[in-house]
């Protein structure tokens, strides 16, 4: 199979990159392990804050539908239910549908593989009923299943606040937030007020000392300063943050750099969102954990840079579009968390000093 642009990942960043490349007349192929496009957006019912200026305010599943609709007029090849299993010496990509393996030759590759939720470990944290907030959201919004009746949430990020409100809406009694830091992590004052209004306590400088239960979680001990609070619960939702999914970059032999604010180890890339493999670009959470609006912009930037690299648009046109998008990205990230914007710029500045794969793995 031959294609101009191969996009690995059909989440928001991948779909944004697909629009930028397909609209410039390029042959585009998207591969994703899921059978649907949109990534995690399709099961998010909360309003997505801080979208790019060309977007109206909308909920997650509405944004996924919007991104899908704008691609309908283009002849994009979708390889859904497929995954990348490796890269051959001739530069082609090995892809499988779990029955057959075939190779795809692409002029440029954009990797938008997203992020994975981090676990929060504590004694008996593997009991059934302990899950990430993303898993709880999936059960509610995709599977229409109430994940529990009595719950606590570990963490106090914007995502955790959203999860608490959604759990409450479907009849789950949220008994409190457990936050190890001395302050609330969420920057959304409106959500914090909503949570306080419905009476959910926030325990700062606290952690789960232990979970207990026969075959599933039944109660937990919460260490709050010098006292221990025991709560009867059948659901513990943990928010340990997210980290970029890096498997593809390991296989490609890309170099890495560490930026805590971007989620830890991140593939190194320059201002063109190009890795140290000239034919490989990246976008979305693979380029560092950020807000949904910022992820869309990184996908647009990666797409435009790939278009310029294959000669689909001139440097003048590319520079004009990129200058606008870089301003958008700065506004979106500094509004949400200035540390992310600073870390991203530092990461790109360090591109000339790669950390080789062997150092990373050690």
C-alpha positions as a printed Julia matrix, in Angstrom:
362×3 Matrix{Float64}:
   0.0     0.0    0.0
   1.26    3.47  -0.91
   0.2     6.72   0.76
   1.49   10.26   1.09
   0.76   10.62   4.8
   0.24    7.83   7.33
  -1.34    9.02  10.57
  -1.06    6.66  13.53
  -3.92    7.45  15.9
  -7.49    8.6   15.17
  -7.93   10.83  18.21
  -8.42   14.62  18.09
  -4.81   15.4   17.14
  -4.71   12.72  14.45
  -8.0    13.91  12.93
  -6.79   17.53  12.94
  -3.6    16.47  11.17
  -5.7    14.48   8.69
  -7.77   17.53   7.81
  -4.71   19.71   7.23
  -3.07   17.14   4.95
  -6.13   15.83   3.09
  -7.4    19.36   2.42
  -4.08   20.1    0.67
  -4.71   17.28  -1.81
  -2.53   14.6   -0.21
  -3.4    10.91  -0.03
  -3.98   10.22   3.68
  -4.25    6.94   5.58
  -5.26    6.71   9.25
  -4.61    3.61  11.33
  -6.08    3.03  14.8
  -6.64    0.01  17.04
 -10.18    1.17  17.82
 -13.14    0.49  15.55
 -14.28    4.12  15.86
 -12.57    7.46  15.36
 -12.41   10.3   17.87
 -10.37    8.68  20.63
 -11.52    9.4   24.17
 -13.62   12.34  23.0
 -16.51   10.09  21.96
 -17.26    9.23  25.6
 -16.78   12.68  27.11
 -19.97   14.57  27.9
 -18.38   17.56  29.62
 -17.9    20.86  27.77
 -14.31   21.08  26.48
 -12.74   24.34  27.66
 -10.24   26.48  25.76
 -10.77   25.29  22.19
  -9.02   27.06  19.27
 -10.67   30.28  18.06
 -12.11   28.56  14.98
 -14.19   26.23  17.19
 -17.35   26.94  19.16
 -17.71   25.7   22.72
 -18.91   22.08  22.65
 -18.93   18.8   24.55
 -16.38   16.09  23.93
 -18.57   13.79  21.83
 -19.77   16.82  19.83
 -16.16   17.76  19.09
 -15.46   14.21  17.9
 -18.48   14.4   15.57
 -17.33   17.8   14.27
 -13.82   16.53  13.49
 -15.29   13.49  11.77
 -17.72   15.56   9.69
 -15.06   17.92   8.35
 -13.21   14.91   6.9
 -16.24   13.47   5.07
 -15.57   15.28   1.79
 -12.04   13.85   1.52
 -11.13   10.39   0.31
  -9.26    9.32   3.44
  -8.34    5.65   3.91
  -9.26    4.39   7.4
  -7.59    1.27   8.78
  -9.66    0.89  11.94
  -9.21   -2.18  14.09
  -5.59   -2.27  12.92
  -2.35   -1.67  14.76
   1.25   -0.95  13.92
   3.53   -3.86  14.79
   6.88   -2.59  13.53
   8.98   -0.83  10.94
  10.95   -2.51   8.17
  14.44   -1.61   6.98
  13.08   -0.17   3.74
  11.12    2.43   5.76
   7.7     0.8    5.35
   5.33    0.23   8.26
   4.07   -3.2    9.31
   0.34   -3.17  10.08
  -1.96   -5.99  11.15
  -5.68   -6.59  11.65
  -4.73   -9.57  13.87
  -5.23  -11.93  10.91
  -2.93  -10.63   8.2
   0.18   -8.44   8.17
   0.9    -6.01   5.37
   3.27   -3.13   4.69
   2.42    0.54   4.09
   4.87    2.87   2.37
   4.38    6.51   3.36
   6.26    9.66   2.42
   5.73   11.06   5.92
   4.32    9.62   9.15
   2.48   11.56  11.86
   2.33    9.75  15.21
  -0.61   10.83  17.38
  -0.92    7.87  19.73
  -2.25    9.82  22.71
  -1.69    9.16  26.4
  -2.29    6.55  29.05
  -3.63    7.16  32.56
  -1.21    6.58  35.41
  -2.2     4.36  38.3
  -2.06    5.4   41.96
  -0.75    2.57  44.11
  -1.74    1.91  47.72
  -2.21   -1.29  49.76
  -4.87   -3.49  48.06
  -5.16   -1.09  45.1
  -5.69   -4.05  42.74
  -9.07   -4.94  44.26
 -12.01   -4.82  41.8
 -13.76   -1.49  42.19
 -10.52    0.5   42.06
 -10.17    2.09  38.61
  -8.95    5.21  36.83
 -11.35    8.09  36.38
 -11.16    7.51  32.63
 -12.37    3.93  33.1
 -15.27    5.15  35.24
 -16.17    7.72  32.58
 -16.12    5.0   29.92
 -18.49    2.82  31.94
 -20.91    5.73  32.37
 -20.89    7.33  28.94
 -20.12    4.44  26.58
 -21.41    1.34  28.36
 -24.23    3.05  30.33
 -23.16    1.22  33.48
 -23.19    2.7   36.97
 -19.67    1.83  38.2
 -20.63    1.88  41.91
 -22.88    3.37  44.54
 -20.48    4.86  47.11
 -17.25    6.39  45.77
 -14.18    8.45  46.53
 -11.9    10.14  44.02
  -8.14   10.26  44.4
  -6.93   13.53  42.91
  -8.41   16.99  42.36
  -7.55   17.89  38.76
 -10.07   19.34  36.29
 -10.61   15.8   34.99
 -11.3    14.55  38.53
 -13.82   17.35  39.07
 -15.58   16.4   35.81
 -15.69   12.77  36.88
 -17.2    13.66  40.26
 -19.97   15.68  38.64
 -20.73   12.94  36.11
 -20.79   10.24  38.8
 -23.19   12.35  40.85
 -25.46   12.84  37.83
 -25.89    9.05  37.44
 -26.68    8.5   41.12
 -23.27    7.66  42.58
 -22.66    9.13  46.04
 -19.2    10.71  45.94
 -17.94   10.81  49.52
 -14.92   12.99  48.89
 -11.76   13.91  47.04
  -8.46   12.6   48.42
  -5.64   14.96  47.46
  -2.05   14.37  48.6
  -1.07   17.99  47.95
  -1.84   20.9   50.23
  -3.92   22.64  47.55
  -6.57   21.79  44.96
  -5.03   21.03  41.56
  -8.03   22.05  39.44
  -7.81   25.48  37.81
 -11.51   25.59  36.96
 -13.04   27.69  39.75
 -16.55   27.11  38.43
 -16.21   23.33  38.7
 -14.72   23.63  42.19
 -17.74   25.68  43.26
 -20.1    23.12  41.72
 -18.41   20.32  43.66
 -18.58   22.27  46.92
 -22.21   23.2   46.27
 -23.31   19.56  46.1
 -21.45   18.87  49.34
 -18.48   16.77  48.25
 -15.65   17.27  50.8
 -12.07   17.77  49.62
  -9.45   16.26  51.92
  -6.14   18.01  51.29
  -2.77   16.62  52.37
  -4.32   13.15  52.5
  -3.89    9.7   50.95
  -5.41    6.21  51.04
  -3.67    4.25  53.74
  -5.3     0.95  52.79
  -8.24   -0.57  50.92
 -10.08   -3.66  52.16
 -12.73   -6.04  50.9
 -13.61   -9.65  50.12
 -13.29   -9.99  46.33
 -13.89   -6.26  45.77
 -13.23   -2.98  47.56
 -15.61   -2.45  50.48
 -13.91    0.2   52.6
 -10.81    2.38  52.72
  -8.74    4.13  55.36
  -7.91    7.75  54.52
  -4.89    9.27  56.27
  -5.61   12.96  56.88
  -2.78   14.52  58.81
  -2.58   12.58  62.06
  -6.08   11.08  61.94
  -7.49    8.18  59.94
 -10.96    8.32  58.4
 -12.62    5.04  57.38
 -15.21    5.16  54.58
 -17.48    2.41  53.24
 -17.11    2.51  49.44
 -17.47    0.17  46.47
 -15.73    2.49  43.99
 -12.36    4.24  44.12
 -11.53    6.42  41.11
  -7.86    7.35  40.86
  -6.35   10.23  38.92
  -2.61    9.74  38.66
  -2.25   12.03  35.67
  -1.32   10.89  32.17
   1.84    9.96  30.3
   2.48    9.91  26.53
   2.19    6.51  24.82
   5.7     5.91  23.5
   5.76    2.38  22.03
   5.94    3.55  18.41
   8.82    5.87  19.17
  10.77    3.06  20.86
  10.43    0.99  17.69
  11.53    3.92  15.55
  14.63    4.51  17.68
  13.72    8.14  18.37
  15.54   10.1   21.05
  13.79   11.29  24.21
  13.92   14.13  26.69
  12.39   14.39  30.15
   9.91   17.17  30.92
   7.82   16.6   34.03
   5.2    19.2   33.01
   4.67   17.41  29.68
   4.06   14.04  31.32
   7.6    12.72  31.81
   9.61   11.19  28.96
   8.66   12.73  25.61
  10.14   12.11  22.14
  12.41   14.95  21.16
  11.11   17.22  18.4
  11.8    20.6   16.85
   9.54   23.57  16.05
   8.16   21.64  13.06
   6.97   18.85  15.42
   9.5    16.68  13.63
  11.44   14.03  15.54
  15.09   13.17  14.94
  13.73   10.82  12.26
  13.14   13.27   9.4
  10.16   11.37   8.06
   8.41   11.19  11.45
   6.26   13.98  12.9
   4.22   13.83  16.09
   1.14   15.52  17.55
  -1.25   15.53  20.49
  -0.36   14.01  23.83
   2.55   12.2   22.17
   4.18   15.65  22.04
   3.37   16.35  25.7
   0.27   16.24  27.89
  -1.91   19.31  27.42
  -5.52   20.49  27.0
  -7.81   19.28  24.22
  -7.64   22.64  22.47
  -3.84   22.58  22.47
  -3.84   18.98  21.19
  -5.91   20.04  18.2
  -3.44   22.81  17.4
  -0.44   20.47  17.58
  -2.21   18.2   15.11
  -2.75   21.14  12.76
   0.9    22.18  13.05
   2.17   18.65  12.42
  -0.11   18.38   9.39
   1.02   21.68   7.89
   4.68   20.83   8.44
   4.21   17.46   6.78
   2.5    19.17   3.83
   5.43   21.56   3.46
   7.92   18.71   3.71
   6.37   16.83   0.76
   5.9    20.01  -1.3
   2.1    20.2   -1.07
   2.27   23.86   0.02
   4.9    26.55  -0.28
   7.04   27.72   2.62
   5.36   31.14   2.47
   1.88   29.68   2.92
   3.09   27.24   5.56
   4.82   29.97   7.58
   1.7    32.15   7.52
  -0.5    29.34   8.81
   2.05   28.19  11.38
   2.63   31.68  12.81
  -1.09   31.98  13.51
  -1.29   28.51  15.07
   1.74   29.05  17.29
   0.02   32.14  18.72
  -3.11   30.05  19.29
  -1.09   27.37  21.05
   0.6    29.92  23.31
  -2.75   31.46  24.29
  -4.35   28.09  25.01
  -1.47   26.7   27.07
  -0.6    29.84  29.04
  -4.27   30.26  29.94
  -4.47   26.7   31.24
  -1.02   26.26  32.72
   1.98   28.47  31.81
   4.34   25.71  32.97
   3.24   23.52  30.05
   4.04   26.24  27.51
   7.43   26.9   29.07
   8.25   23.18  29.23
   7.27   22.68  25.58
   9.55   25.51  24.44
  12.41   24.22  26.58
  11.88   20.73  25.16
  12.17   22.04  21.61
  15.23   24.1   22.46
  16.89   20.92  23.77
  16.29   19.15  20.45
  19.94   19.69  19.47
  21.04   17.64  22.49
  19.34   14.25  22.08
  19.12   11.66  24.8
  19.79    8.41  22.97
  17.49    5.45  23.42
  20.04    3.44  25.41
  20.34    6.23  27.99
  16.56    6.42  28.3
  16.14    2.72  28.82
  18.86    2.63  31.46
